């Protein structure tokens, strides 16, 4: 039997497989590179970058939940300039697409980082709009269509590589935000980011996380991710990187059937570093069993009742 083609296209960027790793769960690849050749991956969404170095939030900032984890790491990172100087050359040793994830406090910061990263030669920029907006009194860019559009437009006007906007699930209607960033020129969308959650120590009566609340990720969020990818795929005509709770091939296939062109594995990497490779191999077996010529044939293949 002929093996299915595993290549997919994400906004003009060809990935050797539809499986990438999610930002914030893979660092810059150095630790995972000790387990296997990073060229095995379709792409690496690097740890979220900011204009300047950030130390992140005080501990405790990660807590387990029955079906995942809560985190309030706070974008700890070396800053965009240090990434370009020290981490990008390391990643360029491998045959893997590099997707830079960025977060900013102002639209201007997003623009400046897009210019630097484009010039440095990353393959794609993932714009995280789920972060505080200083100019709007602490609102997140990802919760207001007009603010999301403003950041998207700024990123696009300063980037020479495809711009993918990462959507927050912590909104009333995610399709409203998706339409806004699509109209502003986004090349692709990634979703979902973490869901806001909280845990409390019943003995001390204090929140388990120092920042009180954090982002929930892991298997618990998969059904939410599948639903939102499906809704967004019907609302806009843009390629989607689907993520949220993927730990096995069946999970990834659900996101692709809902409309995702590619999928990202995140939290599952903490439990098993080999998860992205296992998901890729499982997708290949699934495609072969279903007689598909290409894994891309899964995308949007859901048959609603």
HELIX and SHEET records of a PDB file:
HELIX    1   1 UNK A   32  UNK A   34  5                                   3    
HELIX    2   2 UNK A   38  UNK A   40  5                                   3    
HELIX    3   3 UNK A   80  UNK A   82  1                                   3    
HELIX    4   4 UNK A   83  UNK A   87  3                                   5    
HELIX    5   5 UNK A   88  UNK A   91  1                                   4    
HELIX    6   6 UNK A  107  UNK A  120  1                                  14    
HELIX    7   7 UNK A  134  UNK A  136  5                                   3    
HELIX    8   8 UNK A  141  UNK A  143  5                                   3    
HELIX    9   9 UNK A  145  UNK A  158  1                                  14    
HELIX   10  10 UNK A  174  UNK A  183  1                                  10    
HELIX   11  11 UNK A  219  UNK A  221  5                                   3    
HELIX   12  12 UNK A  222  UNK A  235  1                                  14    
HELIX   13  13 UNK A  249  UNK A  258  1                                  10    
HELIX   14  14 UNK A  268  UNK A  271  1                                   4    
HELIX   15  15 UNK A  275  UNK A  289  1                                  15    
HELIX   16  16 UNK A  295  UNK A  298  5                                   4    
SHEET    1   A 2 UNK A   8  UNK A  10  0                                        
SHEET    2   A 2 UNK A  13  UNK A  15 -1                                        
SHEET    1   B 9 UNK A  19  UNK A  21  0                                        
SHEET    2   B 9 UNK A  43  UNK A  45  1                                        
SHEET    3   B 9 UNK A  97  UNK A 102  1                                        
SHEET    4   B 9 UNK A 124  UNK A 128  1                                        
SHEET    5   B 9 UNK A 162  UNK A 166  1                                        
SHEET    6   B 9 UNK A 188  UNK A 191  1                                        
SHEET    7   B 9 UNK A 239  UNK A 243  1                                        
SHEET    8   B 9 UNK A 262  UNK A 265  1                                        
SHEET    9   B 9 UNK A  19  UNK A  21  1                                        
SHEET    1   C 4 UNK A  62  UNK A  65  0                                        
SHEET    2   C 4 UNK A  68  UNK A  71 -1                                        
SHEET    3   C 4 UNK A 214  UNK A 217 -1                                        
SHEET    4   C 4 UNK A 195  UNK A 197 -1                                        
END                                                                             
